[in-house]
């Protein structure tokens, strides 16, 4: 029963409180909304923290804050009010927003240019590994619902503790030390530690060159960055790429994957393993992208990813429509879902953080990450609300037919899935994926026409290339004088 599942999850002790489906959806909707909303709030102060306390200092602060949610959720079964669980979920979102911005910022500034893309994408790799471990743990029958949720959150507290022990040995960003703190000696010492050699003068010269090049961008806050005409192209690029990572249709894939698999005959237990297979495919694709990012190029992977997403959106729409009359098409749909996960994982998913690091110089980079983090979590929230409406429509139309609802923790927030009867017919029908085709196609064209290759280039070189592109466009737009 629905109320029993939510009773376990939210610690609600009153049967009547959950008897009404409207109350159920109200509580679940709040839970859904508060996680990305918390992440939005968490991403906003990152610019101040990273510039005030340093990149390493910001990592320390977020790590200490991340110790609190596992403790609160581990003792949450002693607090018999569902508002407590919802409030902790909001705070977990805040911590997630902080971490999702601070970690790639730090990694991007300490990485050597030859492998910068792969190192920045490590944060996405371990995020996916965390999803896989969570699915693996809760797949067992003795880790269902509240008990499993508490254990998973308790385990999630192990890594912050481990990181706190290691953080004193982490180097500070040499770029931050030299360009923002004017401490050349400390920057040199940290570079020696990071590169494992004493001769780091070439890289020190690069840092000094960047310091001179960005004179007009010192003390660049988020508000100044948004209003700066000289950096408008870069801001537009990170907004469309970060938003595109959420608007390429990956949310629709996560919504439909259970329905498609059950139409192919999978039961609830098999669904858990199919979800893990999907995550593993994403992990393998991400590892391939990490290998190719600094050899084939960031632009190349983005173009391949968005092109594949565009094609699969069309094919999935056709296949879902055919599945209504041809049941065997469910197997084709499963294959297309995996292809879509591959397409998302090789480009649109992990690469936006790499692009944010590459397109901005030191004093404006933290503020750029604030904008990127805000857009990422706002579009995540938007897509969540869209598919929540689809779910509400499904529940209204199927509850009378004896359907049941399974609440599962999936990527990285709660999604509702109608598990009986399995059908792709929803409020917007089998054409859901066509909503995302304009975004995928538009981003492919935008990247092809406007985005320069950033692999194996210094930040100053990338800035010069962007300036040349602007100059070229200005000359083309200027009317020919008679």
TITOR-441297 format. One line per 5 residues: number of its first residue (from 1); for each residue x, y, z of C-alpha. Coordinates in steps of 0.05 Angstrom, whole numbers, plus 5000, padded with zeros to 4 digits. Each point is the difference from the previous one (the first is absolute). Layout:
! TITOR-441297
NUM = X/Y/Z; ...
//
This chain:
! TITOR-441297
1 = 5000/5000/5000; 5022/5071/4984; 4990/5026/5071; 5043/4943/5028; 5059/5017/4955
6 = 4996/5073/5016; 4991/4983/5073; 5068/4966/4999; 5033/5056/4961; 4973/5061/5037
11 = 4989/4971/5070; 4926/5017/4998; 4963/4964/5055; 4928/5019/4984; 4964/4956/4949
16 = 4947/5053/4984; 5055/5050/4985; 5020/4959/4939; 4934/4970/4980; 4983/5056/4952
21 = 5038/4996/4933; 5002/5076/4998; 5039/5001/5066; 5047/4947/4974; 5016/5040/4937
26 = 5006/5065/5040; 5053/4970/5046; 5038/4967/4943; 4997/5064/4958; 5031/5040/5057
31 = 5054/4947/5008; 5014/5002/4926; 5004/5075/4997; 5042/5014/5061; 5062/4961/4978
36 = 5015/5040/4936; 4976/5064/5034; 5050/4987/5055; 5054/4988/4947; 4983/5067/4968
41 = 5011/5035/5066; 5063/4960/5012; 5032/5021/4934; 4990/5075/5012; 5053/5012/5056
46 = 5054/4959/4965; 5031/5061/4966; 5009/5036/5066; 5027/4938/5036; 5050/4983/4945
51 = 5027/5071/4994; 5000/5015/5074; 5027/4935/5029; 5034/4971/4939; 4982/4939/4958
56 = 5027/4952/5053; 4965/5039/5055; 4934/4997/4963; 5008/4924/4993; 5013/4995/5075
61 = 4937/5040/5017; 4956/4958/4954; 5030/4935/5028; 4985/5019/5072; 4929/5021/4980
66 = 4991/4933/4964; 5010/4962/5065; 4934/5025/5028; 4947/4969/4954; 5022/4927/5010
71 = 4998/5011/5076; 4931/5032/4998; 4971/4946/4955; 5033/4944/5039; 4963/5024/5063
76 = 4938/5021/4962; 4961/4938/5019; 4998/5027/5071; 4965/5063/4977; 4928/4982/4985
81 = 4982/5059/4955; 5007/4999/4924; 5018/5074/4999; 5067/4980/5030; 5017/4954/4941
86 = 4978/5053/4950; 5042/5054/5034; 5061/4955/5001; 4990/4986/4926; 5001/5075/4986
91 = 5065/5007/5039; 5028/4940/4962; 4983/5038/4936; 5038/5061/5026; 5062/4957/5013
96 = 4993/4967/4932; 4997/5068/4966; 5063/5022/5035; 5038/4936/4983; 4978/4998/4928
101 = 5031/5069/4988; 5061/5001/5046; 5031/4933/4981; 5005/5011/4924; 5025/5071/5012
106 = 5056/4974/5044; 5018/4942/4954; 5001/5044/4939; 5050/5049/5031; 5049/4948/5025
111 = 4998/4956/4937; 5055/5004/4946; 4973/5023/4933; 5015/4934/4965; 4950/4961/5042
116 = 4955/5056/5027; 4936/4972/4970; 5009/4930/5029; 5017/5026/5069; 4940/5047/5004
121 = 4955/4943/4977; 5023/4958/5059; 4948/5035/5043; 4945/4975/4953; 5031/4930/5001
126 = 4996/4994/5075; 4930/5030/5001; 4979/4943/4953; 5037/4950/5043; 4960/5025/5060
131 = 4935/4990/4963; 5021/4929/4982; 5020/4984/5072; 4933/5027/5025; 4961/4958/4951
136 = 5042/4939/5018; 4988/5007/5075; 4925/5013/4996; 4991/4942/4951; 5000/4951/5058
141 = 4934/4983/5033; 5025/5016/5069; 5018/5072/4979; 4931/5022/4978; 4974/5071/5007
146 = 5015/5035/5066; 5051/4950/5026; 5039/4999/4935; 4996/5075/4994; 5030/5010/5069
151 = 5056/4950/4987; 5017/5031/4933; 5003/5069/5031; 5042/4974/5057; 5049/4970/4951
156 = 5002/5067/4963; 5030/5030/5062; 5062/4957/4994; 5030/5036/4941; 4996/5070/5031
161 = 5035/4973/5062; 5054/4969/4956; 5007/5065/4962; 5006/5042/5063; 5059/4956/5021
166 = 5034/5010/4932; 4983/5074/4989; 5060/5028/5038; 5045/4965/4950; 4963/5029/4939
171 = 5035/5057/4963; 4968/5068/4990; 4986/5023/4929; 5065/5032/4975; 4959/5045/4955
176 = 4961/5026/5060; 5064/5012/5039; 5037/5038/4946; 4944/5038/4964; 4952/5015/5057
181 = 5046/4998/5061; 5064/5025/4965; 5040/4947/5036; 5048/4975/4946; 5044/4958/5046
186 = 4942/4960/5029; 4973/4991/4930; 5067/4973/4977; 5005/4951/5058; 4930/4974/4988
191 = 5015/4991/4926; 5062/4959/5018; 4957/4955/5043; 4946/4993/4946; 5048/4987/4942
196 = 5050/4958/5039; 5060/5040/4974; 5040/5062/5018; 5000/5033/4932; 4932/5034/4995
201 = 5022/5067/4971; 4963/4990/4935; 4934/4992/5037; 5017/5058/5046; 5010/5044/4939
206 = 4932/4978/4975; 4969/5020/5066; 5034/5068/4997; 4975/5009/4929; 4929/4985/5022
211 = 5007/5049/5057; 5019/5056/4951; 4947/4980/4949; 4942/5004/5049; 5014/5068/5029
216 = 4931/5025/4980; 4966/4941/5035; 5027/5006/5071; 4949/4992/5057; 4948/4974/4951
221 = 4937/4984/5039; 4942/4962/4971; 4960/5064/4990; 5058/5033/4964; 5011/4939/4957
226 = 4927/4998/4978; 5003/5074/4980; 5069/4998/4967; 4995/5010/4924; 5070/4972/4989
231 = 4981/4933/5031; 4930/4994/4973; 5018/4947/4949; 5031/4956/5053; 4941/5008/5047
236 = 4950/4983/4945; 5041/4938/4982; 5003/4972/5071; 4926/5014/5011; 4978/4963/4937
241 = 5048/4942/5011; 4983/4991/5074; 4926/5006/4986; 5007/4954/4941; 5029/4946/5044
246 = 4932/4997/5035; 4957/5016/4940; 5028/4948/4953; 4947/4949/5023; 5038/4961/5054
251 = 4944/5014/5049; 4949/4969/4953; 5045/4939/4992; 5002/4989/5075; 4925/5007/5003
256 = 4985/4952/4943; 5053/4947/5014; 4958/4962/5051; 4938/5003/4958; 5037/4976/4937
261 = 5034/4943/5038; 4935/4976/5031; 4967/5001/4933; 5055/4951/4979; 4980/4954/5057
266 = 5047/5022/5056; 4974/4993/5071; 5015/5048/5057; 5062/4962/5023; 5028/4997/4930
271 = 4989/5075/4993; 5050/5013/5055; 5054/4962/4962; 4981/5033/4934; 5009/5068/5033
276 = 5070/4979/5022; 5016/4976/4929; 4979/5069/4975; 5046/5034/5051; 5057/4953/4981
281 = 4991/5017/4926; 5003/5073/5019; 5063/4989/5040; 5035/4964/4943; 4979/5055/4952
286 = 5027/5052/5049; 5067/4964/5004; 5004/5000/4924; 4984/5074/5000; 5055/5013/5051
291 = 5049/4965/4954; 4977/5037/4938; 4990/5069/5030; 5073/5022/4997; 5017/4963/4936
296 = 4940/5008/4953; 4976/5064/5033; 4944/5030/5042; 4964/5030/4941; 5001/4934/4963
301 = 4968/4962/5058; 4947/5053/5010; 4980/4997/4927; 4998/4924/5000; 4959/4999/5064
306 = 4947/5050/4980; 4994/4971/4930; 4989/4930/5028; 4949/5028/5050; 4962/5034/4943
311 = 4997/4936/4959; 4980/4956/5059; 4945/5049/5020; 4967/4990/4932; 5011/4924/5000
316 = 4973/4992/5070; 4938/5039/4983; 4987/4955/4940; 5015/4937/5039; 4956/5018/5059
321 = 4943/5014/4952; 5010/4933/4966; 5003/4965/5067; 4925/5012/5009; 4986/4950/4944
326 = 5065/4959/4998; 5020/4975/5069; 5068/4977/4976; 5020/5073/4989; 5012/5004/5075
331 = 5067/4965/4989; 5019/5051/4947; 4981/5055/5049; 5045/4970/5054; 5058/5002/4950
336 = 4984/5072/4980; 4999/5021/5073; 5070/4972/5010; 5024/5036/4937; 4972/5064/5028
341 = 5036/4990/5066; 5065/4990/4960; 4987/5064/4961; 4987/5040/5063; 5061/4971/5036
346 = 5051/5014/4945; 4985/5074/4993; 4940/5039/5028; 5005/4970/5069; 5073/5007/5023
351 = 5029/5053/4954; 4965/5065/5022; 5044/5006/5061; 5062/4992/4956; 4975/5056/4956
356 = 4987/5047/5059; 5071/4990/5024; 5029/5010/4930; 4961/5062/4978; 5013/5045/5060
361 = 5063/5029/5031; 5018/4995/5073; 4964/5059/5031; 4934/4986/4964; 5000/4924/5002
366 = 4968/4991/5069; 4943/5048/4981; 4991/4962/4935; 4991/4936/5039; 4946/5034/5042
371 = 4961/5015/4936; 5011/4930/4973; 4980/4967/5066; 4937/5043/5004; 4980/4983/4928
376 = 5015/4926/5010; 4956/4992/5062; 4945/5046/4976; 4992/4960/4935; 5003/4936/5041
381 = 4944/5027/5043; 4960/5020/4938; 5006/4931/4969; 4981/4968/5066; 4937/5041/5004
386 = 4982/4984/4928; 5003/4925/5011; 4967/5006/5068; 4940/5028/4962; 5003/4940/4953
391 = 5001/4954/5060; 4940/5035/5033; 4961/4992/4936; 5018/4926/4998; 4979/4990/5072
396 = 4934/5035/4990; 4984/4957/4939; 5025/4933/5028; 4986/4998/5075; 4928/4978/4987
401 = 5026/4942/4958; 5039/4971/5059; 5068/5030/4985; 5053/5008/5053; 5056/5050/5007
406 = 5072/4985/5015; 5042/5056/5030; 5073/4989/4983; 5064/5039/5009; 5025/5010/4929
411 = 5048/5051/4971; 5008/5037/5052; 4928/5015/5021; 4935/4964/5011; 4962/4978/4938
416 = 4932/4968/4999; 4988/4943/4952; 4933/4968/4983; 5017/4927/5000; 4933/4969/4982
421 = 4977/5000/4947; 5064/5019/4963; 4984/5048/4944; 5036/5057/4966; 4935/5038/4992
426 = 5002/5063/5044; 4974/5070/5001; 5042/5020/4940; 5001/4929/4973; 5057/4967/4962
431 = 5023/5067/4973; 5036/5020/5065; 5069/4995/4969; 4982/5049/4944; 5000/5054/5053
436 = 5075/4993/5005; 5016/4996/4925; 5003/5076/4990; 5048/5006/5059; 5046/4945/4975
441 = 4998/5024/4928; 5008/5073/5019; 5060/4985/5044; 5033/4959/4946; 4994/5059/4952
446 = 5023/5050/5053; 5062/4959/5018; 5017/4988/4927; 4995/5074/4982; 5025/5035/5063
451 = 5040/4955/5046; 5076/4995/4992; 5041/4938/5017; 5029/5007/5070; 5041/4936/5008
456 = 5075/5007/5017; 4997/5076/4997; 5017/5050/5054; 4944/5044/5028; 5032/5061/4968
461 = 5003/4966/4931; 4927/4981/5006; 4982/5072/5017; 5038/5025/4939; 4964/4952/4955
466 = 4933/5023/5026; 5021/5073/4990; 5020/4984/4928; 4933/4967/4988; 4963/5061/5025
471 = 5042/5046/4956; 4986/4957/4940; 4925/5001/5012; 5002/5075/5011; 5034/5011/4933
476 = 4949/4954/4965; 4941/5038/5030; 5028/5069/4984; 4966/5028/4937; 5044/5008/4939
481 = 5019/5073/4990; 4986/5027/4930
//
